[in-house]
Amino acid sequence: MNVGIVGATGFGGLELVRLLQQHPGVKKLTLYSSSKKGESIETIYPHLNGIKEGKLEDIDPYKIPEQVDFLFSSAPTGVSASLLPPILERGMKVIDLAGDFRLKKSEDYQQWYKKEPPDPKWVDLAVYGLSEWNTDLIKNAQMIANPGCYPTAALLGLLPLIKKSLIEVSTIIIDAKSGISGAGAVPSVSAHFPFANDNLQIYKVNQHQHIPEIEQMVHHYSETNKPITFSTHLVPMTRGIMNTMYAEVKEGVSSKEIEETYIEYAEQHDFIRLSPSQGFPSTRQVYGSNFCDIGWSFDHRTQRITAVSVIDNLMKGAAGQAVHNFNLMNGFPETAGLPASPVFP
């Protein structure tokens, strides 16, 4: 299969290049970049020295369907809404890593992204690509709206409890922390070394665009439309997300019931791993992988659960999950092209 990557020079695009180079079902990669067209990607990123077909092509949505069989779009949010429709109209399968098609309500997109919403026709077409939870829909989809990094970590840790009605959804609090690569490849003040090093920063309090994305799935699996509390922090490390999540446990629910729920969940999915009993994961143990590691503790004194989920934001939070969805859409083994073990140390 010939595969294209739009936005190949961003961090998400680079991870796609790394993964798809090794994918058994990918015959050829075509890399696209509007800002670096004509250049070779190895001159920009020397770690790709020797890559085959590394020339960066211009992005022309009317030519792309003639050049590749499948497209990953890692363009910034706001670009996909106009870029992808001509490609989709040709019947091509697409995975979009931006936020343009994740939110089903146009008013939510306007409120949280401060942009003109995409055509509802394409929003309706898009399947939300949370691999473990929308597997059957993903298999039959033409377009995937790949989830955001924070929502991926939050939802994978919370949805098993929500689906079985073990926690009070209205009491959910998510305290999220991310490495600096989550800010993207374009330099910014907050990610500049003198500001980010030896510093822990909170940002977008009650304003983060991932809030409605999390709520959309939480409300789908619960009997309430109550909002959640979600805060984000920037941590001076390159990769990784840790979401520490709190919620009241419903009356009568036992620790054993929670444990059995998580065990059953992990046994069903290749990329979900549980920490040892009452233990907690760290970001290092998922570095460079598509795993989501989960730990939890039930405090009987407060009747609250503390659940912790960790992912690599560029892998399970972006490119890794996109490749997982690519596998589902094309009938490949779910683990194809994805590392069997994290990078350590």
C-alpha angles and dihedrals in degrees: 000000000000110000131192130205119201112200093023094163096061121090093258091047092050091054089051089053091051094049100040093048086068098038113119092216097052115090099174137009124212115194123207131196129160094197097045102031115155094022126108114247091223091063089057095040111027092191085076092058109151096020114156118239092006097154112121113233127207117258111250111161091200094055100040094078088057092051106044141027098217133022135211113194116202095166119135120276109275094037099073094060091069100025101054107047095076088050094047091049088063089058097250120153113241138185113201117199094189127088099248099104103028099090116069095200116073091208090058091053092050093047099046104030097035090221137112106273121245122255106287088227090071095038089057090049094053119094116210103243104219091144100207095045106038099035099136094044091049092053091060099036130116094197131028124200098210110219124249120257099249094045091050092056093041098046096044089055099042109032096074089059094042095049091054091044094238098138138045103252093202090063097055116130120181120197106190131189127186139186119246096258086074087074090064135238096292109093119248135178095248091051094044110117098242090052099038101040116091088002138107114203131192116206144176092018108196088349106077115131091225092067096083090042091058092043092050092062095036091054091047091059098038139058095242139069094203116141124249130225113241131173130177133209134190114227124197096247130097103236139015144070127222118189115191107195130190131192140155113257115230119254113275096019112131133208089245091057091052092047093049090049093055094043092052090047095051093047090058097053132057096212101045116091130178126217117236114281111307090351128127132226129233129215093244092066093063098038112143093001141104093235127121110204119200134194131173146181130197114215106205090189093064097022088233133129123217110204122183125196126182131191139162101256093214093047117033086015094053131342099024093054089044090056090046088055091046088056092050092048094050104037097252121141108278092242096049113133093003123115115257092212136030122247112265139214 
